[in-house]
């Protein structure tokens, strides 16, 4: 039976209420069937569970768009080489996952759904295996990187420069998973903070967070000469060099890192596109990247830098949360609907910024962002809000009345933090099985 997108989505809805049971049972079956696979996974499995189902949710919601699904699965296949995944492992994973879903599904699971999921995993496996084999012809499964510079602008922040042992291909705006010697098999994603250089060096901006295994190791325990492992570059938040539109780069905290790489790269080829960088932090002392951005502006008159501070009333520049500053400037000075936009920061910051950009009518197909472990959840939420806003505008244009909103049952939403960290996002448990379309 061929892959049936309708059956895939209908059957997936049957396991929404039992997602934790499904993933727990899946890993139990997987490690019983092939105990050697356990050595590929980290000691703590919470983040791994979220990543697995984040990938599954994305597959389910992209099953109607084969082109974007193939791009995503190909990237996933290349990235999984660093774990030592072999082609024969895919069949075991697919069989165990279908069995786990079937066991905990609500009434309504049919043999046709079994067949459709088997076809789906066949497609997933073939795509990922093919991409991994293609990548193996030119790149290693991972890179060993020697730390050649380690600077601490603040107690909790480190700027780390790494020299890979082989040429490391990437595009400005992408990120890499890093594994430290202190915590083998524990990988966390960090954006590359520079455009490709002739010497091949890579710089990362890492903020140590409470309970962050990799971030704490990188900030507090890494020294010059230490070695880290790097996975292949991934992520789709890259600049469209063919476009003639102006560019809006929005970064909160260490989310400024990939935007620096994009801006630096544009200084090499851009001549007439205006680029605005909005850089948000809580306190002025956290604006560590401003000198680097100012240095770029010296050779790029088209580059505009707008530092924003949210929790320091005495700050003399732009004050407020990034979404609020963008709204003010969008109303008074700019029309963001005509820009290509990149958003980078914590999950809360990305959500809040995308919501405001939707209200400002910025087209979603011109907005790119990377939120690591919460990418899928934020993407689906953004699509849902976009449909809601479009419906509201249609109703208003027709002269009808919008339905009354019910008062929220909970307290106000906390302000979005401008800080970002791959570990913080990977450690959260987003509502992966939501009712979002």
Long-range contacts (C-beta under 8 A, 24 or more apart in sequence): 1-112, 1-115, 1-116, 1-118, 1-119, 2-119, 3-63, 3-116, 3-119, 3-120, 3-123, 4-112, 4-116, 4-119, 5-63, 5-64, 7-112, 7-113, 7-116, 8-60, 8-63, 8-116, 8-117, 8-120, 9-60, 9-61, 9-63, 10-113, 11-101, 11-105, 11-109, 11-113, 11-116, 11-117, 12-56, 12-60, 12-101, 14-101, 14-105, 14-106, 14-108, 14-109, 15-101, 15-104, 15-105, 15-106, 15-433, 16-433, 16-434, 16-435, 17-106, 17-433, 18-104, 18-105, 18-106, 19-53, 19-432, 19-433, 20-49, 21-104, 22-100, 22-101, 22-103, 22-104, 23-49, 23-52, 23-53, 23-100, 24-49, 25-100, 25-103, 25-104, 26-52, 26-96, 26-97, 26-100, 29-96, 29-99, 29-100, 30-92, 30-93, 30-96, 33-92, 33-96, 34-89, 34-92, 37-89, 37-92, 39-185, 40-83, 40-84, 40-85, 40-185, 41-185, 42-183, 42-185, 42-186, 42-187, 43-185, 43-186, 44-186, 46-427, 46-429, 47-373, 47-426, 47-427, 50-373, 50-426, 50-428, 50-429, 50-430, 50-432, 51-373, 51-426, 53-432, 53-433, 54-373, 54-374, 54-375, 54-376, 54-377, 54-430, 54-432, 55-376, 56-97, 57-376, 57-377, 57-380, 57-432, 57-433, 58-375, 58-376, 58-379, 59-120, 59-124, 61-376, 61-380, 63-120, 70-127, 73-124, 73-127, 73-128, 73-131, 74-127, 74-128, 74-130, 74-131, 75-131, 75-234, 76-128, 76-131, 77-127, 77-128, 77-129, 77-130, 77-131, 77-132, 77-135, 78-131, 78-132, 78-135, 78-232, 78-234, 79-177, 79-231, 79-232, 79-234, 80-128, 80-132, 81-132, 81-135, 81-136, 81-141, 81-142, 81-232, 82-141, 82-142, 82-177, 82-179, 82-187, 82-229, 82-231, 82-232, 84-141, 85-132, 87-125, 87-129, 90-121, 90-124, 90-125, 90-128, 90-129, 91-125, 93-121, 94-118, 94-121, 94-122, 94-124, 94-125, 97-121, 135-232, 139-166, 139-169, 139-232, 140-166, 142-179, 142-229, 142-230, 142-231, 142-232, 143-168, 143-229, 143-230, 144-227, 144-228, 144-229, 144-230, 145-202, 145-227, 145-228, 145-229, 145-230, 146-225, 146-226, 146-227, 147-222, 147-223, 147-224, 147-225, 147-226, 147-227, 147-228, 148-201, 148-224, 149-203, 149-224, 150-222, 150-223, 150-224, 152-219, 153-288, 154-285, 154-286, 154-288, 156-207, 156-208, 156-209, 156-219, 157-205, 157-206, 157-207, 157-208, 157-219, 157-254, 157-288, 158-205, 158-206, 158-208, 158-218, 158-219, 158-222, 159-193, 159-203, 159-204, 159-205, 159-206, 159-288, 160-203, 160-204, 160-205, 160-206, 160-218, 160-222, 161-201, 161-202, 161-203, 161-204, 162-201, 162-202, 162-203, 162-204, 162-228, 162-230, 163-199, 163-200, 163-201, 163-202, 164-200, 164-202, 164-230, 167-200, 168-200, 168-202, 168-230, 168-233, 169-233, 170-196, 170-233, 171-233, 171-238, 172-196, 172-238, 172-239, 172-258, 172-261, 172-262, 172-264, 172-265, 173-235, 173-237, 173-238, 173-239, 173-258, 173-259, 173-261, 173-262, 173-342, 173-368, 173-370, 174-233, 174-234, 174-235, 174-237, 174-238, 174-258, 175-233, 175-234, 175-235, 175-258, 175-370, 175-372, 175-422, 176-202, 176-204, 176-230, 176-231, 176-232, 176-233, 176-234, 177-230, 177-231, 177-234, 178-204, 178-214, 178-218, 178-228, 178-229, 178-230, 178-231, 179-214, 179-228, 179-229, 179-231, 180-214, 180-217, 180-218, 180-221, 180-222, 180-228, 181-226, 181-227, 181-228, 182-213, 182-217, 182-221, 183-213, 183-214, 183-217, 186-213, 186-214, 187-214, 187-231, 188-212, 188-213, 188-214, 188-215, 188-422, 188-423, 188-426, 189-234, 189-372, 189-422, 189-426, 190-257, 190-422, 191-235, 191-254, 191-255, 191-257, 191-258, 191-261, 191-344, 191-370, 192-233, 192-257, 192-258, 192-261, 193-257, 193-258, 193-260, 193-261, 194-260, 194-261, 194-264, 195-261, 195-262, 195-264, 195-265, 195-268, 196-265, 202-230, 204-257, 205-254, 205-256, 205-257, 205-289, 206-254, 206-421, 207-253, 207-254, 207-419, 207-420, 207-421, 209-421, 209-423, 209-424, 211-427, 212-421, 212-423, 212-424, 212-427, 213-423, 214-422, 214-423, 215-421, 215-422, 215-423, 235-370, 236-368, 236-370, 237-342, 237-343, 237-344, 237-368, 237-369, 237-370, 238-262, 238-368, 239-265, 239-266, 239-340, 239-342, 240-340, 241-269, 243-273, 243-340, 244-273, 245-273, 245-338, 245-339, 245-340, 245-366, 246-273, 246-274, 246-275, 246-276, 246-338, 246-339, 246-340, 247-273, 247-274, 247-275, 247-276, 247-339, 247-340, 247-341, 247-342, 248-275, 248-276, 248-278, 248-336, 248-339, 248-340, 248-341, 248-342, 249-275, 249-276, 249-277, 249-278, 249-341, 249-342, 249-344, 250-278, 250-280, 250-322, 250-326, 250-341, 250-342, 250-343, 250-344, 250-345, 250-353, 251-277, 251-278, 251-279, 251-280, 251-343, 251-344, 251-345, 252-280, 252-281, 252-322, 252-344, 252-345, 252-346, 252-349, 252-353, 252-416, 252-417, 252-418, 252-419, 252-420, 253-280, 253-281, 253-286, 253-345, 253-346, 253-349, 253-417, 253-418, 253-419, 253-420, 254-419, 254-420, 254-421, 255-344, 255-345, 255-346, 255-349, 255-418, 255-420, 256-289, 256-293, 256-344, 257-289, 257-344, 258-342, 258-344, 258-370, 259-342, 259-344, 260-289, 260-292, 260-293, 260-296, 262-342, 263-293, 263-296, 263-300, 263-303, 264-296, 266-300, 267-296, 267-299, 267-300, 267-303, 270-300, 270-302, 271-302, 272-302, 273-302, 274-302, 274-304, 275-300, 275-302, 275-303, 275-304, 276-304, 276-306, 276-334, 276-339, 277-303, 277-304, 277-305, 277-306, 278-306, 278-308, 278-322, 278-325, 278-326, 279-305, 279-306, 279-307, 279-308, 280-307, 280-308, 280-309, 280-310, 280-321, 280-322, 280-325, 280-345, 280-349, 280-418, 281-307, 281-308, 281-309, 281-310, 281-418, 282-309, 282-310, 282-311, 282-312, 282-417, 282-418, 282-419, 283-309, 283-311, 283-312, 284-309, 284-312, 284-315, 310-415, 310-418, 321-352, 321-415, 321-416, 321-418, 322-349, 322-352, 322-353, 322-416, 322-418, 323-352, 323-353, 323-355, 323-356, 323-416, 324-356, 326-353, 326-356, 326-357, 326-360, 327-356, 327-359, 327-360, 330-360, 336-360, 336-362, 337-361, 337-362, 337-363, 339-366, 340-366, 340-368, 341-366, 341-367, 341-368, 342-367, 342-368, 342-369, 343-367, 343-368, 343-369, 344-369, 344-370, 344-420, 345-418, 345-419, 345-420, 346-416, 346-417, 346-418, 346-419, 346-420, 346-421, 346-424, 346-425, 347-371, 347-374, 347-378, 347-424, 347-425, 347-428, 347-430, 348-414, 348-416, 348-417, 349-416, 349-417, 349-418, 349-419, 349-420, 350-374, 350-378, 351-378, 351-381, 351-382, 351-416, 352-416, 353-416, 354-378, 354-381, 354-382, 354-385, 355-382, 355-385, 358-382, 358-385, 358-386, 358-389, 359-389, 371-425, 372-422, 372-425, 372-426, 373-422, 373-425, 373-426, 373-427, 373-428, 373-430, 374-425, 374-428, 374-430, 376-432, 377-430, 377-431, 377-432, 377-434, 380-434, 380-436, 380-437, 381-436, 383-436, 383-437, 384-436, 384-437, 387-437
